[in-house]
Amino acid sequence: MTDPRSALPEHALGELLRQAARDEAPPAAVRARAIALDARSTRLGQQAAGLLRRLIAVALPDAAARSPFVPALGVRGGPGAGRQWLYHAPDCEIDVRVVARANERWSVVGQLFGELAAVRVVLEGAGSARSAEIDATREFVFLDVPSGAYSLAVQAGDVEVVVPHIEVG
């Protein structure tokens, strides 16, 4: 029996598949080739599922912080609001604020701007990692964070946007 993967050259397969789509029953060689390709692509798909595209966000200096994604002054803030940074990555900007709380603890709050369809944020550092969901207003909150160095990862499907260093405290 002939190996179905060698029965048809690659360039002919596309035309036969288009032709088979018009027919009710595709030729046996086309079916066999499609099954072999599907098995190979499934294996590759499973290997690729473990891959993640990681983007590093960079801090914007104050002068560059006047982008279309910057929140209006006075939004989500008030006296003693703490420190605030704006980070930029492809398709998004991340507003991050660190606010002092009682007993040497902090809150890390933020908001995502732009086109990135993110659902979760992970704050990692000081020997632990925790995650928070992004709400309907694209905001996230971490309460009772101890002082230390952290990284923040915004997760959106196969894309992860990372803020590599946030100093809390």
N, C-alpha and C positions, 0 to 999 in steps of 0.2 A: 504494500500500500504506500502511496506517495504521501510525504509529509505535507499537510495542508498549508504550512507556512511557506513552502517553496513552490506551491502550485501556481501562484500568481505573482508577478512582479509588483512591487510597491506602487508604481505609477498607474498600473492598470486597475488596482483595487478600488480607487476612488470612483472611476467611471463605472465599474461594475456595481458598486454599491448604489450609485445614483440610479442606474438602470434597474437594479433590483428593487429600489424603493417604488418604482412605477409598476413593477410586476407584483402579483400576489405571492408567488413563491420564488425567492432568489435561488440561483443555481447552487448546487451542493458545494462547489468549490468556494463560493463567496461565503456561504454560511460557515464552512469549516475555517476559513481564514479569519472571519470576524470573531469566531469563538476563540481561536488561538490568540488573536490580538487582544481580545477582552481579558483573557486570563493573564497575559503579560502586563496589560495596563492596570489591572486590578492589583497585581503584585507591586508594580511601580507606585500606584496610588497609595497603597498601604505604607510603603517606604516614605513617600513624600508627605504623608499625613503627619509624620513626626517633625517635619521641617517647619520652621517658623521664621518669618521675615522680621528681623529686629531692627528698628530704627532708633537712633539716638537723638533725643531732643536737645537743643542748645538754648541756653539762656539768652534772652534778648536784652540788650542794654536799654536803659530808660528812654533814650532818644528814639530807638527803633520800636519801642513798645506801643507806638501809635499805629496799630494795624486795624483792619476792619473787625477783628475778633475781640478787641479789648473791651471789657465791660465799661459802662458809663461810671463816672465817679460817683461814689456814694452807694453803689450797689453792693450788697452783702458786706458792708463794712461800717465802721463807726470809730469812736475814739478808742485808742489802744488796740487797734486791729492786729498788731504784730508785724511780722515781716512777710513780704509778698514778692514772688518772682513770676515772670512770664516766660515760658519755654516754647520753642517753635520746632516742629517736625513737619515733614510732608503731609498735607491734608489736615493739619490740626495745630492748634496752640493750646497750651495747658497753663491755666492760672493756678498757682499754688500759694497758699498762705499758711504760716505757722503762727498759732495763737496761744499765748500763755494761759494755763489753767492752774488750779490749786495743786499744792504738794509736788512741785517740780515736774508736773506733767504738762503735756502740750496737746493741741488739736492740730491736725493737718487737714485742711479743707481745700477744695479746689473745684475748678469747673473746666470742662472741655469745650473748645470752640472749633468750628470748621466742619469738614465733611466726614471725618473718621467715624464709623459706626461702632463705637466702643460700648461694651456692656459692663466691664469690670476693671478695677484698679487694684494693683497689689503694691503694698508698702512693705519693703524688706530691709531689715537692719537691726542692730542691737540684739542679735541672737534670735530674732523671730521674723515671721512673715504673716501678714494679715491682708485680707481682701475686703473690698467694699464694692457694692453695686453702684452703677451710675444711674441717677434718678432721671425723671422726665425732663428736668431742667438742665440735665447733663452735669450735675454736681455730684461730688463725693465727699465723704467725711470719715476721718479716723480720729476717735476720741482716746484720751488717756495714753498718749504716746510718750514713752520715756525719752530723755535727751539722748542724742547720738547721731550717727551718720546713717542715712537711709538712701535707698533707691526707690523710685516709683515707676511702675510699669502699667501702662494703659493697654488693655488687651482688646483686640477687635478681630475676631476670627483668626486668620493665619498671620496677622500683623500684630506686633507688640512695639509700642513706642515707649522708650525708656528714658527717664530722667535719672542719670547715673549717680548724682550726689545732691542730697538735700540735708543741710545741717539743722537739726532740731535741738533747740535749747540754747 
